Amino acid sequence: MIDHAVSDLQVDVQVALTEIDEDSEPPSAAQLTRWAQRAYSAVSDQPAEVTIRLCESEESHSLNKAYRGFDKPTNVLSFPFEGMQDLPPELAAELSIPILGDIVICHPVLINEAKNQQKSLSDHYAHMVTHGILHLCGYDHQDDHGADEMETLETRILAQSHIANPY
């Protein structure tokens, strides 16, 4: 596991929430950035850029149906950027750093899951950001080996922020 004090990950946070209850505010852009950078620095030392988008259930539902075939909103979706090689050379040259991809987090789903799992909303967000970053870096949980590897790595990364094992 690579573990750098400073991450080479630039994070763009987009908040597309229409209603935010003061009892269930999402973490700040700065906090989301710290979690993303911590997760990324555990697995890569290459510069990259990622977008983290916080959305409502309708957007998550639409994306989950279109890209995964599931007719419901979900907690987190990761969209790796795989088109760098397809960009015209002049456009690729304009990009200062490679684009890792996009993470879309559904705020209402996280609120419900945090309540049902009896964990803080902040800790659940940290887990979903970490989970999304690892997916963008090629980790998956399609089989038992991949799931064990990913869960172990997530738990180790979250422990650095004093967050309990989410599993």
C-alpha positions in Angstrom: 0.0 0.0 0.0 1.4 3.4 -1.0 0.9 5.9 1.7 1.9 9.5 0.9 1.3 12.4 3.3 0.2 14.6 0.3 -2.0 13.2 -2.4 -1.6 14.1 -6.1 -5.4 14.0 -6.5 -7.4 17.1 -7.4 -11.0 16.9 -6.4 -13.9 18.8 -7.9 -17.0 18.6 -5.6 -20.4 19.2 -7.1 -23.5 19.5 -4.9 -26.8 19.0 -6.7 -29.1 18.8 -3.7 -32.4 20.6 -3.7 -33.2 20.2 0.0 -30.7 19.9 2.8 -32.1 19.2 6.3 -29.8 20.8 9.0 -29.9 17.4 10.8 -28.5 15.6 7.8 -26.1 18.0 6.1 -23.5 16.4 3.8 -19.9 16.8 4.7 -18.1 19.9 3.4 -16.2 19.9 0.1 -13.0 20.1 2.1 -13.8 17.0 4.1 -14.9 15.0 0.9 -11.6 16.1 -0.7 -9.5 14.9 2.3 -11.2 11.5 2.3 -10.8 11.1 -1.5 -7.1 12.1 -1.3 -6.4 9.7 1.6 -8.0 6.8 -0.3 -6.2 7.7 -3.5 -2.8 8.1 -1.9 -3.1 4.6 -0.4 -3.2 3.1 -3.9 -1.5 5.6 -6.3 1.2 8.2 -6.4 0.2 9.5 -9.9 -1.4 12.8 -10.3 -5.1 12.7 -11.3 -8.4 14.5 -11.1 -11.8 13.2 -9.8 -15.3 14.7 -9.6 -17.5 13.9 -6.6 -21.1 14.7 -7.2 -23.7 14.7 -4.4 -27.2 14.1 -5.8 -30.8 13.4 -5.0 -32.6 10.1 -5.4 -34.0 10.9 -8.8 -30.6 11.4 -10.4 -29.1 8.3 -8.8 -32.1 6.3 -9.9 -31.8 7.4 -13.5 -28.0 6.7 -13.6 -28.3 3.4 -11.9 -31.0 2.3 -14.3 -29.1 3.5 -17.4 -25.7 2.2 -16.5 -26.3 -0.8 -14.2 -29.9 -1.9 -15.1 -31.2 -1.4 -11.6 -34.5 0.4 -11.3 -33.7 2.2 -8.0 -31.4 4.8 -6.5 -28.1 3.5 -5.0 -25.6 4.8 -2.5 -22.6 5.4 -4.8 -21.8 5.0 -8.5 -18.3 5.2 -10.0 -17.6 6.1 -13.6 -14.0 5.6 -14.6 -12.7 7.9 -17.3 -11.4 5.5 -20.0 -11.4 7.9 -22.9 -7.9 9.5 -22.6 -6.5 7.5 -25.4 -9.5 8.5 -27.6 -9.0 12.2 -27.2 -7.5 14.1 -30.1 -3.7 14.7 -29.2 -4.2 18.5 -29.0 -7.0 18.1 -26.5 -5.1 15.5 -24.5 -2.1 17.8 -24.3 -4.3 20.5 -22.8 -5.2 18.4 -19.8 -2.7 19.1 -17.1 -3.4 15.9 -15.3 -5.2 12.6 -16.2 -8.9 12.4 -15.3 -9.6 9.5 -12.9 -13.4 9.6 -13.3 -16.6 10.6 -11.5 -18.1 9.4 -8.2 -21.9 10.1 -7.8 -23.2 9.8 -4.2 -26.9 9.8 -3.4 -27.4 11.8 -0.3 -30.9 10.6 0.6 -29.8 6.9 0.3 -26.8 7.6 2.5 -29.0 9.2 5.1 -31.3 6.1 5.2 -28.4 3.6 5.2 -26.6 5.5 8.0 -29.7 5.4 10.2 -30.4 1.7 9.4 -26.8 0.7 10.0 -26.6 2.8 13.1 -23.5 4.8 12.0 -22.9 8.5 11.6 -23.7 10.1 8.3 -20.1 11.4 8.2 -18.6 8.0 8.6 -20.8 6.5 5.9 -19.8 9.3 3.5 -16.1 8.6 4.2 -16.8 4.9 3.4 -18.6 5.7 0.2 -15.9 8.2 -1.0 -13.2 5.6 -0.2 -15.2 2.9 -1.9 -15.8 5.0 -5.0 -12.1 6.0 -5.3 -11.0 2.3 -5.1 -13.5 1.4 -7.8 -12.0 4.2 -10.0 -8.5 2.7 -9.3 -9.6 -0.7 -10.6 -10.7 -2.5 -7.4 -14.0 -4.4 -7.4 -16.0 -6.8 -5.3 -17.3 -9.1 -8.1 -15.9 -12.2 -6.4 -14.9 -13.2 -2.9 -11.2 -12.5 -3.4 -11.8 -9.0 -4.8 -14.4 -8.2 -2.1 -12.0 -9.3 0.7 -9.1 -7.3 -0.8 -11.3 -4.2 -1.3 -12.9 -4.4 2.2 -9.5 -4.8 3.9 -8.1 -1.8 2.0 -11.2 0.3 2.8 -11.0 -0.6 6.5 -7.3 0.3 6.6 -7.9 3.6 4.9 -10.9 4.5 7.1 -8.9 3.6 10.2 -6.5 6.4 9.3 -9.4 8.8 9.9 -10.4 7.0 13.1 -13.5 5.5 11.4 -14.6 2.0 12.6 -14.7 -1.0 10.2 -17.9 -0.4 8.2 -18.4 -4.1 7.7 
